[in-house]
């Protein structure tokens, strides 16, 4: 069970890092919509993986 918790913690950390990247991109003078879309897609996929455990 400990290994599963550490895996979820690692996924959560990656999810948080993606959130920070999305936030940074959103606040740029000219946000890259394609990059934002990809980051949000990655974040959603991670969220789904986390909640599947």
PDB file of N, CA, C and O in Angstrom:
ATOM      1  N   UNK A   1       0.825  -1.198   0.000  1.00  0.00           N
ATOM      2  CA  UNK A   1       0.000   0.000   0.000  1.00  0.00           C
ATOM      3  C   UNK A   1       0.862   1.252   0.000  1.00  0.00           C
ATOM      4  O   UNK A   1       0.489   2.257  -0.605  1.00  0.00           O
ATOM      5  N   UNK A   2       2.015   1.209   0.672  1.00  0.00           N
ATOM      6  CA  UNK A   2       2.911   2.361   0.715  1.00  0.00           C
ATOM      7  C   UNK A   2       3.381   2.769  -0.663  1.00  0.00           C
ATOM      8  O   UNK A   2       3.509   3.956  -0.963  1.00  0.00           O
ATOM      9  N   UNK A   3       3.637   1.779  -1.498  1.00  0.00           N
ATOM     10  CA  UNK A   3       4.102   2.076  -2.856  1.00  0.00           C
ATOM     11  C   UNK A   3       3.006   2.771  -3.661  1.00  0.00           C
ATOM     12  O   UNK A   3       3.282   3.672  -4.453  1.00  0.00           O
ATOM     13  N   UNK A   4       1.777   2.350  -3.454  1.00  0.00           N
ATOM     14  CA  UNK A   4       0.655   2.984  -4.164  1.00  0.00           C
ATOM     15  C   UNK A   4       0.509   4.436  -3.720  1.00  0.00           C
ATOM     16  O   UNK A   4       0.265   5.319  -4.542  1.00  0.00           O
ATOM     17  N   UNK A   5       0.659   4.678  -2.422  1.00  0.00           N
ATOM     18  CA  UNK A   5       0.562   6.054  -1.917  1.00  0.00           C
ATOM     19  C   UNK A   5       1.675   6.925  -2.472  1.00  0.00           C
ATOM     20  O   UNK A   5       1.437   8.084  -2.811  1.00  0.00           O
ATOM     21  N   UNK A   6       2.888   6.389  -2.572  1.00  0.00           N
ATOM     22  CA  UNK A   6       3.984   7.190  -3.115  1.00  0.00           C
ATOM     23  C   UNK A   6       3.773   7.453  -4.606  1.00  0.00           C
ATOM     24  O   UNK A   6       4.151   8.509  -5.113  1.00  0.00           O
ATOM     25  N   UNK A   7       3.170   6.494  -5.304  1.00  0.00           N
ATOM     26  CA  UNK A   7       2.868   6.686  -6.730  1.00  0.00           C
ATOM     27  C   UNK A   7       1.833   7.799  -6.903  1.00  0.00           C
ATOM     28  O   UNK A   7       1.970   8.658  -7.774  1.00  0.00           O
ATOM     29  N   UNK A   8       0.803   7.771  -6.065  1.00  0.00           N
ATOM     30  CA  UNK A   8      -0.232   8.809  -6.123  1.00  0.00           C
ATOM     31  C   UNK A   8       0.364  10.166  -5.747  1.00  0.00           C
ATOM     32  O   UNK A   8       0.014  11.183  -6.345  1.00  0.00           O
ATOM     33  N   UNK A   9       1.257  10.184  -4.764  1.00  0.00           N
ATOM     34  CA  UNK A   9       1.903  11.432  -4.367  1.00  0.00           C
ATOM     35  C   UNK A   9       2.733  11.997  -5.521  1.00  0.00           C
ATOM     36  O   UNK A   9       2.738  13.207  -5.748  1.00  0.00           O
ATOM     37  N   UNK A  10       3.430  11.127  -6.246  1.00  0.00           N
ATOM     38  CA  UNK A  10       4.225  11.574  -7.389  1.00  0.00           C
ATOM     39  C   UNK A  10       3.317  12.124  -8.494  1.00  0.00           C
ATOM     40  O   UNK A  10       3.627  13.140  -9.116  1.00  0.00           O
ATOM     41  N   UNK A  11       2.208  11.446  -8.726  1.00  0.00           N
ATOM     42  CA  UNK A  11       1.254  11.922  -9.735  1.00  0.00           C
ATOM     43  C   UNK A  11       0.667  13.271  -9.316  1.00  0.00           C
ATOM     44  O   UNK A  11       0.497  14.165 -10.145  1.00  0.00           O
ATOM     45  N   UNK A  12       0.361  13.411  -8.039  1.00  0.00           N
ATOM     46  CA  UNK A  12      -0.185  14.675  -7.536  1.00  0.00           C
ATOM     47  C   UNK A  12       0.824  15.809  -7.694  1.00  0.00           C
ATOM     48  O   UNK A  12       0.456  16.940  -8.013  1.00  0.00           O
ATOM     49  N   UNK A  13       2.083  15.500  -7.469  1.00  0.00           N
ATOM     50  CA  UNK A  13       3.142  16.506  -7.621  1.00  0.00           C
ATOM     51  C   UNK A  13       3.242  16.950  -9.085  1.00  0.00           C
ATOM     52  O   UNK A  13       3.394  18.138  -9.368  1.00  0.00           O
ATOM     53  N   UNK A  14       3.155  15.994 -10.004  1.00  0.00           N
ATOM     54  CA  UNK A  14       3.181  16.326 -11.436  1.00  0.00           C
ATOM     55  C   UNK A  14       1.950  17.145 -11.817  1.00  0.00           C
ATOM     56  O   UNK A  14       2.037  18.069 -12.626  1.00  0.00           O
ATOM     57  N   UNK A  15       0.808  16.803 -11.231  1.00  0.00           N
ATOM     58  CA  UNK A  15      -0.439  17.528 -11.480  1.00  0.00           C
ATOM     59  C   UNK A  15      -0.278  18.982 -11.029  1.00  0.00           C
ATOM     60  O   UNK A  15      -0.678  19.908 -11.735  1.00  0.00           O
ATOM     61  N   UNK A  16       0.303  19.166  -9.861  1.00  0.00           N
ATOM     62  CA  UNK A  16       0.526  20.516  -9.325  1.00  0.00           C
ATOM     63  C   UNK A  16       1.503  21.304 -10.210  1.00  0.00           C
ATOM     64  O   UNK A  16       1.306  22.497 -10.442  1.00  0.00           O
ATOM     65  N   UNK A  17       2.548  20.640 -10.699  1.00  0.00           N
ATOM     66  CA  UNK A  17       3.518  21.298 -11.579  1.00  0.00           C
ATOM     67  C   UNK A  17       2.842  21.743 -12.880  1.00  0.00           C
ATOM     68  O   UNK A  17       3.120  22.829 -13.388  1.00  0.00           O
ATOM     69  N   UNK A  18       1.962  20.906 -13.409  1.00  0.00           N
ATOM     70  CA  UNK A  18       1.231  21.276 -14.623  1.00  0.00           C
ATOM     71  C   UNK A  18       0.337  22.475 -14.353  1.00  0.00           C
ATOM     72  O   UNK A  18       0.217  23.365 -15.194  1.00  0.00           O
ATOM     73  N   UNK A  19      -0.290  22.503 -13.185  1.00  0.00           N
ATOM     74  CA  UNK A  19      -1.146  23.629 -12.815  1.00  0.00           C
ATOM     75  C   UNK A  19      -0.336  24.927 -12.798  1.00  0.00           C
ATOM     76  O   UNK A  19      -0.809  25.965 -13.261  1.00  0.00           O
ATOM     77  N   UNK A  20       0.875  24.863 -12.268  1.00  0.00           N
ATOM     78  CA  UNK A  20       1.735  26.056 -12.232  1.00  0.00           C
ATOM     79  C   UNK A  20       2.131  26.488 -13.642  1.00  0.00           C
ATOM     80  O   UNK A  20       2.183  27.683 -13.931  1.00  0.00           O
ATOM     81  N   UNK A  21       2.411  25.523 -14.521  1.00  0.00           N
ATOM     82  CA  UNK A  21       2.756  25.853 -15.909  1.00  0.00           C
ATOM     83  C   UNK A  21       1.565  26.502 -16.617  1.00  0.00           C
ATOM     84  O   UNK A  21       1.726  27.466 -17.366  1.00  0.00           O
ATOM     85  N   UNK A  22       0.374  25.963 -16.370  1.00  0.00           N
ATOM     86  CA  UNK A  22      -0.840  26.535 -16.969  1.00  0.00           C
ATOM     87  C   UNK A  22      -1.037  27.964 -16.477  1.00  0.00           C
ATOM     88  O   UNK A  22      -1.331  28.867 -17.260  1.00  0.00           O
ATOM     89  N   UNK A  23      -0.873  28.155 -15.182  1.00  0.00           N
ATOM     90  CA  UNK A  23      -1.027  29.483 -14.590  1.00  0.00           C
ATOM     91  C   UNK A  23      -0.020  30.466 -15.202  1.00  0.00           C
ATOM     92  O   UNK A  23      -0.379  31.593 -15.545  1.00  0.00           O
ATOM     93  N   UNK A  24       1.223  30.042 -15.335  1.00  0.00           N
ATOM     94  CA  UNK A  24       2.269  30.904 -15.898  1.00  0.00           C
ATOM     95  C   UNK A  24       1.953  31.249 -17.355  1.00  0.00           C
ATOM     96  O   UNK A  24       2.090  32.399 -17.770  1.00  0.00           O
ATOM     97  N   UNK A  25       1.533  30.255 -18.118  1.00  0.00           N
ATOM     98  CA  UNK A  25       1.223  30.489 -19.539  1.00  0.00           C
ATOM     99  C   UNK A  25       0.025  31.426 -19.678  1.00  0.00           C
ATOM    100  O   UNK A  25       0.004  32.278 -20.567  1.00  0.00           O
ATOM    101  N   UNK A  26      -0.954  31.276 -18.819  1.00  0.00           N
ATOM    102  CA  UNK A  26      -2.153  32.106 -18.867  1.00  0.00           C
ATOM    103  C   UNK A  26      -1.828  33.579 -18.625  1.00  0.00           C
ATOM    104  O   UNK A  26      -2.465  34.465 -19.195  1.00  0.00           O
ATOM    105  N   UNK A  27      -0.843  33.828 -17.784  1.00  0.00           N
ATOM    106  CA  UNK A  27      -0.524  35.209 -17.420  1.00  0.00           C
ATOM    107  C   UNK A  27       0.560  35.848 -18.303  1.00  0.00           C
ATOM    108  O   UNK A  27       0.974  36.982 -18.059  1.00  0.00           O
ATOM    109  N   UNK A  28       1.009  35.123 -19.318  1.00  0.00           N
ATOM    110  CA  UNK A  28       1.957  35.723 -20.263  1.00  0.00           C
ATOM    111  C   UNK A  28       1.223  36.759 -21.107  1.00  0.00           C
ATOM    112  O   UNK A  28       0.003  36.685 -21.258  1.00  0.00           O
ATOM    113  N   UNK A  29       1.957  37.727 -21.660  1.00  0.00           N
ATOM    114  CA  UNK A  29       1.300  38.741 -22.511  1.00  0.00           C
ATOM    115  C   UNK A  29       0.539  38.134 -23.695  1.00  0.00           C
ATOM    116  O   UNK A  29      -0.544  38.606 -24.041  1.00  0.00           O
ATOM    117  N   UNK A  30       1.098  37.094 -24.314  1.00  0.00           N
ATOM    118  CA  UNK A  30       0.439  36.438 -25.449  1.00  0.00           C
ATOM    119  C   UNK A  30       0.460  34.927 -25.218  1.00  0.00           C
ATOM    120  O   UNK A  30       1.337  34.233 -25.731  1.00  0.00           O
ATOM    121  N   UNK A  31      -0.503  34.415 -24.445  1.00  0.00           N
ATOM    122  CA  UNK A  31      -0.522  32.978 -24.148  1.00  0.00           C
ATOM    123  C   UNK A  31      -0.617  32.134 -25.412  1.00  0.00           C
ATOM    124  O   UNK A  31      -1.309  32.498 -26.363  1.00  0.00           O
ATOM    125  N   UNK A  32       0.073  31.021 -25.411  1.00  0.00           N
ATOM    126  CA  UNK A  32       0.054  30.078 -26.524  1.00  0.00           C
ATOM    127  C   UNK A  32      -1.123  29.120 -26.298  1.00  0.00           C
ATOM    128  O   UNK A  32      -1.063  28.244 -25.436  1.00  0.00           O
ATOM    129  N   UNK A  33      -2.178  29.294 -27.073  1.00  0.00           N
ATOM    130  CA  UNK A  33      -3.390  28.495 -26.900  1.00  0.00           C
ATOM    131  C   UNK A  33      -3.145  27.003 -27.118  1.00  0.00           C
ATOM    132  O   UNK A  33      -3.742  26.170 -26.436  1.00  0.00           O
ATOM    133  N   UNK A  34      -2.282  26.667 -28.051  1.00  0.00           N
ATOM    134  CA  UNK A  34      -1.988  25.263 -28.318  1.00  0.00           C
ATOM    135  C   UNK A  34      -1.279  24.652 -27.107  1.00  0.00           C
ATOM    136  O   UNK A  34      -1.617  23.552 -26.671  1.00  0.00           O
ATOM    137  N   UNK A  35      -0.300  25.372 -26.573  1.00  0.00           N
ATOM    138  CA  UNK A  35       0.423  24.888 -25.381  1.00  0.00           C
ATOM    139  C   UNK A  35      -0.538  24.761 -24.200  1.00  0.00           C
ATOM    140  O   UNK A  35      -0.491  23.771 -23.470  1.00  0.00           O
ATOM    141  N   UNK A  36      -1.399  25.743 -24.007  1.00  0.00           N
ATOM    142  CA  UNK A  36      -2.372  25.683 -22.916  1.00  0.00           C
ATOM    143  C   UNK A  36      -3.273  24.456 -23.056  1.00  0.00           C
ATOM    144  O   UNK A  36      -3.543  23.759 -22.078  1.00  0.00           O
ATOM    145  N   UNK A  37      -3.730  24.205 -24.267  1.00  0.00           N
ATOM    146  CA  UNK A  37      -4.596  23.059 -24.515  1.00  0.00           C
ATOM    147  C   UNK A  37      -3.873  21.757 -24.160  1.00  0.00           C
ATOM    148  O   UNK A  37      -4.447  20.888 -23.503  1.00  0.00           O
ATOM    149  N   UNK A  38      -2.626  21.621 -24.587  1.00  0.00           N
ATOM    150  CA  UNK A  38      -1.845  20.415 -24.309  1.00  0.00           C
ATOM    151  C   UNK A  38      -1.604  20.248 -22.808  1.00  0.00           C
ATOM    152  O   UNK A  38      -1.730  19.143 -22.279  1.00  0.00           O
ATOM    153  N   UNK A  39      -1.258  21.335 -22.124  1.00  0.00           N
ATOM    154  CA  UNK A  39      -1.019  21.267 -20.684  1.00  0.00           C
ATOM    155  C   UNK A  39      -2.295  20.857 -19.945  1.00  0.00           C
ATOM    156  O   UNK A  39      -2.253  20.031 -19.033  1.00  0.00           O
ATOM    157  N   UNK A  40      -3.415  21.433 -20.341  1.00  0.00           N
ATOM    158  CA  UNK A  40      -4.683  21.104 -19.686  1.00  0.00           C
ATOM    159  C   UNK A  40      -5.076  19.651 -19.951  1.00  0.00           C
ATOM    160  O   UNK A  40      -5.631  18.983 -19.078  1.00  0.00           O
ATOM    161  N   UNK A  41      -4.788  19.171 -21.149  1.00  0.00           N
ATOM    162  CA  UNK A  41      -5.085  17.787 -21.489  1.00  0.00           C
ATOM    163  C   UNK A  41      -4.234  16.838 -20.625  1.00  0.00           C
ATOM    164  O   UNK A  41      -4.735  15.838 -20.112  1.00  0.00           O
ATOM    165  N   UNK A  42      -2.949  17.165 -20.472  1.00  0.00           N
ATOM    166  CA  UNK A  42      -2.055  16.361 -19.635  1.00  0.00           C
ATOM    167  C   UNK A  42      -2.536  16.364 -18.186  1.00  0.00           C
ATOM    168  O   UNK A  42      -2.537  15.331 -17.516  1.00  0.00           O
ATOM    169  N   UNK A  43      -2.941  17.534 -17.718  1.00  0.00           N
ATOM    170  CA  UNK A  43      -3.409  17.671 -16.339  1.00  0.00           C
ATOM    171  C   UNK A  43      -4.664  16.827 -16.110  1.00  0.00           C
ATOM    172  O   UNK A  43      -4.774  16.146 -15.090  1.00  0.00           O
ATOM    173  N   UNK A  44      -5.594  16.868 -17.036  1.00  0.00           N
ATOM    174  CA  UNK A  44      -6.818  16.086 -16.919  1.00  0.00           C
ATOM    175  C   UNK A  44      -6.516  14.588 -16.926  1.00  0.00           C
ATOM    176  O   UNK A  44      -7.107  13.828 -16.158  1.00  0.00           O
ATOM    177  N   UNK A  45      -5.605  14.169 -17.784  1.00  0.00           N
ATOM    178  CA  UNK A  45      -5.227  12.757 -17.848  1.00  0.00           C
ATOM    179  C   UNK A  45      -4.628  12.310 -16.513  1.00  0.00           C
ATOM    180  O   UNK A  45      -4.936  11.223 -16.024  1.00  0.00           O
ATOM    181  N   UNK A  46      -3.773  13.149 -15.926  1.00  0.00           N
ATOM    182  CA  UNK A  46      -3.193  12.822 -14.628  1.00  0.00           C
ATOM    183  C   UNK A  46      -4.271  12.745 -13.552  1.00  0.00           C
ATOM    184  O   UNK A  46      -4.260  11.841 -12.716  1.00  0.00           O
ATOM    185  N   UNK A  47      -5.187  13.683 -13.579  1.00  0.00           N
ATOM    186  CA  UNK A  47      -6.282  13.700 -12.599  1.00  0.00           C
ATOM    187  C   UNK A  47      -7.091  12.406 -12.699  1.00  0.00           C
ATOM    188  O   UNK A  47      -7.426  11.799 -11.681  1.00  0.00           O
ATOM    189  N   UNK A  48      -7.401  11.989 -13.916  1.00  0.00           N
ATOM    190  CA  UNK A  48      -8.136  10.743 -14.115  1.00  0.00           C
ATOM    191  C   UNK A  48      -7.360   9.551 -13.561  1.00  0.00           C
ATOM    192  O   UNK A  48      -7.944   8.658 -12.946  1.00  0.00           O
ATOM    193  N   UNK A  49      -6.043   9.538 -13.778  1.00  0.00           N
ATOM    194  CA  UNK A  49      -5.193   8.453 -13.282  1.00  0.00           C
ATOM    195  C   UNK A  49      -5.177   8.443 -11.757  1.00  0.00           C
ATOM    196  O   UNK A  49      -5.258   7.385 -11.134  1.00  0.00           O
ATOM    197  N   UNK A  50      -5.072   9.629 -11.162  1.00  0.00           N
ATOM    198  CA  UNK A  50      -5.051   9.718  -9.693  1.00  0.00           C
ATOM    199  C   UNK A  50      -6.352   9.195  -9.108  1.00  0.00           C
ATOM    200  O   UNK A  50      -6.333   8.410  -8.161  1.00  0.00           O
ATOM    201  N   UNK A  51      -7.478   9.620  -9.660  1.00  0.00           N
ATOM    202  CA  UNK A  51      -8.780   9.214  -9.123  1.00  0.00           C
ATOM    203  C   UNK A  51      -9.109   7.748  -9.445  1.00  0.00           C
ATOM    204  O   UNK A  51      -9.984   7.162  -8.807  1.00  0.00           O
ATOM    205  N   UNK A  52      -8.435   7.165 -10.405  1.00  0.00           N
ATOM    206  CA  UNK A  52      -8.656   5.755 -10.716  1.00  0.00           C
ATOM    207  C   UNK A  52      -8.040   4.855  -9.644  1.00  0.00           C
ATOM    208  O   UNK A  52      -8.429   3.697  -9.496  1.00  0.00           O
ATOM    209  N   UNK A  53      -7.070   5.402  -8.897  1.00  0.00           N
ATOM    210  CA  UNK A  53      -6.418   4.608  -7.831  1.00  0.00           C
ATOM    211  C   UNK A  53      -7.210   4.761  -6.623  1.00  0.00           C
ATOM    212  O   UNK A  53      -6.870   4.191  -5.586  1.00  0.00           O
TER     213      UNK A  53
END
